[in-house]
Amino acid sequence: MLTERDVYARLYAAIKAAGGVRAFARLHSLTPAYISDVARRRRDLSDTICATIGVVRTIVICREYHDQD
């Protein structure tokens, strides 16, 4: 399982490997503005963005943890 931080790290690395936001957007048929907004956390990670970096977004619900002293 990855954290949100891990996913953003993968996104930043993929953008860099593609040669920047414009190149990454072109490669995945998305707009540079959209990629930029997601990378700057102005928009949420979408299933589309997750797919471009090889991850699947899921929701995990956990019970609240109470320390037993």
KOLFI-666981 format. One line per field, with one value per atom (N, C-alpha, C): residue in three letters; x, y, z; atom name. Coordinates in nm, 2 decimals. Atoms other than C-alpha are relative to their C-alpha. Layout:
KOLFI-666981
res = c(ALA  ...)
u = c(X  ...)
v = c(Y  ...)
w = c(Z  ...)
atom = c(CA  ...)
***
This chain:
KOLFI-666981
res = c(MET  MET  MET  LEU  LEU  LEU  THR  THR  THR  GLU  GLU  GLU  ARG  ARG  ARG  ASP  ASP  ASP  VAL  VAL  VAL  TYR  TYR  TYR  ALA  ALA  ALA  ARG  ARG  ARG  LEU  LEU  LEU  TYR  TYR  TYR  ALA  ALA  ALA  ALA  ALA  ALA  ILE  ILE  ILE  LYS  LYS  LYS  ALA  ALA  ALA  ALA  ALA  ALA  GLY  GLY  GLY  GLY  GLY  GLY  VAL  VAL  VAL  ARG  ARG  ARG  ALA  ALA  ALA  PHE  PHE  PHE  ALA  ALA  ALA  ARG  ARG  ARG  LEU  LEU  LEU  HIS  HIS  HIS  SER  SER  SER  LEU  LEU  LEU  THR  THR  THR  PRO  PRO  PRO  ALA  ALA  ALA  TYR  TYR  TYR  ILE  ILE  ILE  SER  SER  SER  ASP  ASP  ASP  VAL  VAL  VAL  ALA  ALA  ALA  ARG  ARG  ARG  ARG  ARG  ARG  ARG  ARG  ARG  ARG  ARG  ARG  ASP  ASP  ASP  LEU  LEU  LEU  SER  SER  SER  ASP  ASP  ASP  THR  THR  THR  ILE  ILE  ILE  CYS  CYS  CYS  ALA  ALA  ALA  THR  THR  THR  ILE  ILE  ILE  GLY  GLY  GLY  VAL  VAL  VAL  VAL  VAL  VAL  ARG  ARG  ARG  THR  THR  THR  ILE  ILE  ILE  VAL  VAL  VAL  ILE  ILE  ILE  CYS  CYS  CYS  ARG  ARG  ARG  GLU  GLU  GLU  TYR  TYR  TYR  HIS  HIS  HIS  ASP  ASP  ASP  GLN  GLN  GLN  ASP  ASP  ASP)
u = c(0.08  0.00  0.09  -0.07  0.12  -0.07  0.06  0.06  -0.02  0.02  -0.06  0.13  -0.13  0.29  0.08  -0.07  0.43  -0.06  0.06  0.18  0.04  -0.05  0.27  0.15  -0.14  0.64  0.01  0.00  0.57  -0.05  0.05  0.37  0.11  -0.11  0.66  0.11  -0.11  0.91  -0.04  0.05  0.69  0.00  0.00  0.65  0.14  -0.14  1.03  0.05  -0.05  1.10  -0.06  0.06  0.86  0.06  -0.05  1.04  -0.08  0.08  0.80  -0.15  0.15  0.43  -0.06  0.06  0.35  0.03  -0.03  0.53  -0.08  0.08  0.36  -0.14  0.14  0.02  -0.02  0.01  0.08  0.00  -0.02  0.19  -0.12  0.12  -0.13  -0.13  0.12  -0.37  -0.08  0.06  -0.44  0.05  -0.05  -0.41  0.11  -0.11  -0.10  -0.06  0.06  -0.33  -0.05  0.06  -0.50  0.12  -0.12  -0.16  0.06  -0.06  -0.03  -0.08  0.09  -0.34  0.01  -0.01  -0.31  0.14  -0.14  0.07  0.01  -0.01  0.02  -0.11  0.11  -0.27  -0.11  0.12  -0.53  -0.12  0.10  -0.72  0.04  -0.03  -0.75  0.06  -0.05  -0.57  -0.12  0.11  -0.81  0.05  -0.03  -0.83  0.08  -0.07  -0.70  0.15  -0.14  -0.39  0.07  -0.06  -0.33  0.04  -0.03  -0.35  0.12  -0.12  -0.08  0.13  -0.12  0.16  0.00  0.01  0.05  -0.05  0.06  -0.15  -0.15  0.15  -0.51  -0.04  0.05  -0.69  -0.11  0.11  -0.89  -0.02  0.02  -1.04  0.01  -0.02  -0.93  -0.06  0.06  -1.13  0.05  -0.06  -0.97  -0.08  0.05  -1.10  0.10  -0.08  -0.98  0.08  -0.09  -0.68  0.01  -0.02  -0.68  0.10  -0.11  -0.37  -0.05  0.05  -0.43  0.11  -0.10  -0.24  -0.03)
v = c(-0.12  0.00  0.12  -0.13  0.35  0.11  -0.12  0.67  0.10  -0.11  0.98  0.07  -0.06  1.12  -0.08  0.08  0.82  0.02  -0.02  0.87  0.13  -0.13  1.24  -0.01  0.02  1.14  -0.07  0.07  0.90  0.09  -0.10  1.17  0.10  -0.10  1.42  -0.06  0.07  1.16  -0.02  0.03  1.07  0.13  -0.13  1.44  0.04  -0.03  1.49  -0.09  0.09  1.18  0.03  -0.03  1.29  0.13  -0.13  1.63  0.12  -0.12  1.85  -0.03  0.01  1.91  -0.01  0.00  1.99  -0.14  0.13  1.67  -0.11  0.10  1.46  0.00  -0.02  1.60  -0.05  0.04  1.55  -0.16  0.14  1.19  -0.08  0.06  1.11  0.06  -0.07  1.32  0.08  -0.08  1.55  0.14  -0.14  1.93  0.03  -0.04  2.08  0.07  -0.06  2.29  -0.10  0.11  1.98  -0.07  0.07  1.81  0.09  -0.10  2.13  0.01  -0.01  2.16  -0.12  0.12  1.80  0.00  0.00  1.83  0.10  -0.10  2.14  -0.02  0.04  1.97  0.10  -0.08  2.22  -0.09  0.10  1.92  -0.13  0.13  1.57  -0.09  0.11  1.27  -0.07  0.07  1.12  -0.14  0.14  0.76  0.02  -0.02  0.90  0.03  -0.03  1.05  -0.12  0.12  0.74  -0.11  0.10  0.52  0.04  -0.05  0.73  -0.04  0.04  0.63  -0.14  0.15  0.27  -0.03  0.03  0.29  0.00  0.00  0.23  0.06  -0.07  0.46  -0.08  0.07  0.29  0.07  -0.06  0.39  -0.11  0.10  0.22  0.06  -0.04  0.25  -0.09  0.07  0.15  0.03  -0.03  0.11  0.10  -0.09  0.38  -0.08  0.08  0.26  0.07  -0.05  0.31  -0.08  0.06  0.24  -0.06  0.06  0.00  0.01  -0.03  0.14  -0.08)
w = c(0.00  0.00  0.00  0.01  -0.08  0.07  -0.06  0.10  -0.10  0.09  -0.06  -0.04  0.02  -0.03  -0.10  0.10  -0.22  -0.14  0.13  -0.50  -0.06  0.06  -0.54  -0.04  0.04  -0.54  -0.13  0.13  -0.83  -0.11  0.10  -1.01  -0.04  0.02  -0.97  -0.08  0.07  -1.09  -0.15  0.13  -1.39  -0.09  0.07  -1.48  -0.04  0.03  -1.46  -0.11  0.11  -1.67  -0.13  0.13  -1.94  -0.06  0.04  -1.96  0.04  -0.05  -1.77  -0.01  -0.01  -1.72  -0.14  0.13  -2.09  -0.07  0.07  -2.22  0.07  -0.07  -1.95  -0.04  0.04  -2.04  -0.14  0.14  -2.41  -0.01  0.00  -2.35  0.04  -0.06  -2.16  -0.05  0.05  -2.36  0.10  -0.10  -2.07  -0.02  0.02  -2.04  0.10  -0.10  -1.88  0.12  -0.11  -1.66  0.10  -0.09  -1.52  0.07  -0.07  -1.45  0.10  -0.09  -1.29  0.12  -0.11  -1.07  0.09  -0.08  -0.95  0.07  -0.06  -0.89  0.11  -0.10  -0.69  0.11  -0.10  -0.50  0.01  0.01  -0.62  -0.03  0.04  -0.75  0.06  -0.06  -0.60  -0.10  0.09  -0.74  -0.05  0.06  -0.99  -0.04  0.05  -1.12  -0.13  0.12  -1.45  0.03  -0.03  -1.30  0.06  -0.06  -1.09  -0.10  0.11  -1.40  -0.07  0.08  -1.57  0.07  -0.08  -1.29  0.05  -0.04  -1.25  0.13  -0.13  -0.93  -0.01  -0.01  -0.84  0.13  -0.12  -0.60  0.06  -0.08  -0.33  0.13  -0.13  0.00  0.10  -0.11  0.32  0.12  -0.12  0.63  0.11  -0.11  0.96  0.13  -0.13  1.31  0.07  -0.07  1.54  0.10  -0.09  1.75  0.13  -0.13  2.12  0.07  -0.07  2.31  0.14  -0.12  2.60  0.11  -0.11  2.90  0.12)
atom = c(N  CA  C  N  CA  C  N  CA  C  N  CA  C  N  CA  C  N  CA  C  N  CA  C  N  CA  C  N  CA  C  N  CA  C  N  CA  C  N  CA  C  N  CA  C  N  CA  C  N  CA  C  N  CA  C  N  CA  C  N  CA  C  N  CA  C  N  CA  C  N  CA  C  N  CA  C  N  CA  C  N  CA  C  N  CA  C  N  CA  C  N  CA  C  N  CA  C  N  CA  C  N  CA  C  N  CA  C  N  CA  C  N  CA  C  N  CA  C  N  CA  C  N  CA  C  N  CA  C  N  CA  C  N  CA  C  N  CA  C  N  CA  C  N  CA  C  N  CA  C  N  CA  C  N  CA  C  N  CA  C  N  CA  C  N  CA  C  N  CA  C  N  CA  C  N  CA  C  N  CA  C  N  CA  C  N  CA  C  N  CA  C  N  CA  C  N  CA  C  N  CA  C  N  CA  C  N  CA  C  N  CA  C  N  CA  C  N  CA  C  N  CA  C  N  CA  C  N  CA  C  N  CA  C  N  CA  C  N  CA  C)
***
